[in-house]
Amino acid sequence: MDVVGGYRLVRKLGEGERAEVYLGHAGPGEPADAERTAAIKVYRSTTSVDSIDEEIEALARSSSRHLLALRDLAIAPNGYPSLVLPRLGSSSLARLVETRSSLEAGEVVTALAPIAAAVGELHRVGVAHGRVRLSRVLLDPSGAPILAGFGSARVIGPLPSGDGDRSLTPAQLEKVPYVLEDLVGLAESARGLLDSVDTGDHRREVADLLEWLDETDSAANAHDFSAQLSERLFDLAPALPLRVRSADDEGVPRRIPQRTTPPSAPHPGDRSDPVQRKRLAGIPLPEWVDEVLGASLDSHPLAALRTRVILALAPVRRSVWIAGGAGLIAVVIAIVVLSGQGSSAAPETAASHTPAQAGAQPITADEGAAEDPMTAAKALLAARDSCISQRSVICLDRVDQKDSAAMEADVALIRRLQEGANLSKGTQLGGVELRLVQQLGASAIIGFTTPAGDDTSPASLLMLKSEVGWRIRDLILG
């Protein structure tokens, strides 16, 4: 078994395109006061060395109790650097919102006020996180929130010479698109938590803070938006310890807040919809289904079959399909298996080059070439719809910025569609009414509303302009 930095790699905790993360356990030769466990991030040999250096530099500058700490550096068996990080576990603020029916106002203070201050501290030392999301805020063993996930971090300025000095001036900060993206993510995280609050005695305070978030231009106040949000959160209510889960929450469906991401359009920072996931988890299937589709298929190409069966049954009223019993489920399984076998015979590249079969026209022009961001936004969203209709990942290169949150989310969406998932309402956005919220040099924020059931949800589009034209960097729905 591999040993990295004095830690024996026990098991894999997670993986992404750039790296794999393992649970590490310190060997007997380590000092007695050494941390016995750690998360060991081992980069893939295909990962850009420059991106690794930037992530290490960003972590090395982290100077807040609520930012992920870099314990040590080591060399992995593949010769690439590896990071020794604290083991934080899997509890995140996103999961807290998912599993709790409501939050106390004081819990929101504990959860987000330190993170807002930590984001401001990152910007002070010349670092942009790049992916501020509730899913990236993990809880340490003491319950303190920690902003993790520095894989998209950017070094945006020189290291300050003194403790109170700033890497960039306020005017310089306001011109950095990555800072703007952090602040947009921070504001959306605050809204997500506040929308989950059982207001009670703090109804007016919550409403006032939501109104402030709607009216404040975070881009124009980039140098102190994080500090202002932190202070306002502390004024919201007395801080309370976070309850990860209580007995009262068992079996209680979480209230779906007005501002939350609609089930039809998962948030770009998350790879699946928590509302849909929770709903499907409550659907009981007969024991024989689990026996046929369970652990024995873990290494089989049809490992995802059980989920696909549940997805196929989900739209049917429970009383109908339970009454139908094994016969109905057998028919559904047969359909799913046959469709899965048929789709597996056609690789992604074939799907990407056969738009006529999908009923969509190929993209023949650079949709982001227009100088005007509004014109480019309309063309990019229409092109994105075409990529989704074609089930083509390749054509996203003309729509989304490389290695961006938008690219990651759209690729994951198309992969799900290629595997047989249904196209949800509100996923395709061509033709929506757009409005320019903010333009700062080579970046622009476009606002619009997207259909969500019988209602509409506010959404925003972050675009960046480079030598190839405008591209979508992030798409925030709900």
Number of C-alpha atoms within 10 A of each C-alpha: 5 11 16 22 17 16 24 19 21 14 11 14 16 11 14 10 9 16 19 16 22 22 20 28 20 20 13 10 7 12 10 9 6 8 14 14 19 22 22 30 26 24 25 19 13 10 13 11 13 9 15 19 13 18 21 19 17 24 24 14 19 20 14 17 14 22 24 23 19 17 14 12 16 18 15 19 12 11 12 16 20 25 25 24 21 18 17 19 12 12 18 24 25 19 16 21 22 20 21 20 20 23 19 21 27 20 19 25 27 21 28 25 23 25 26 26 20 23 26 24 21 22 25 23 26 22 28 29 25 22 26 28 26 25 21 20 27 27 23 18 11 7 16 17 27 25 28 22 19 20 19 18 21 19 20 20 17 12 17 15 10 9 8 9 12 19 21 20 11 15 12 13 23 19 18 19 22 25 27 25 24 23 26 22 20 24 22 21 21 24 19 22 25 23 22 24 22 16 17 10 10 16 13 12 17 22 14 14 19 16 11 13 16 12 9 12 15 23 22 17 17 23 22 15 22 26 19 16 22 21 16 17 26 18 14 20 19 13 18 14 14 20 12 15 12 9 7 9 13 11 10 12 15 16 17 16 15 15 18 20 23 25 20 18 22 22 20 22 20 17 13 17 16 19 20 15 14 14 11 15 11 9 11 10 15 11 10 10 15 12 11 11 19 15 11 11 15 11 8 10 11 16 15 15 18 19 14 20 21 18 17 18 18 15 8 11 9 13 8 10 15 15 10 11 12 15 11 15 20 13 11 17 21 13 14 19 16 12 13 19 13 10 15 14 9 11 10 17 12 11 19 17 15 16 19 11 11 15 11 16 15 16 15 7 10 16 22 28 19 14 11 10 24 16 14 22 28 19 21 26 22 20 27 26 18 23 28 25 19 24 26 26 20 15 19 22 12 23 27 28 22 15 10 16 22 25 23 19 21 22 20 17 23 21 17 15 16 21 15 16 14 12 16 12 15 19 19 21 19 17 11 15 11 17 14 15 13 16 16 15 11 15 23 23 25 19 18 18 19 22 19 20 13 5 10 16 18 17 17 21 21 23 28 23 19 11 6 11 19 28 29 29 23 25 22 21 24 24
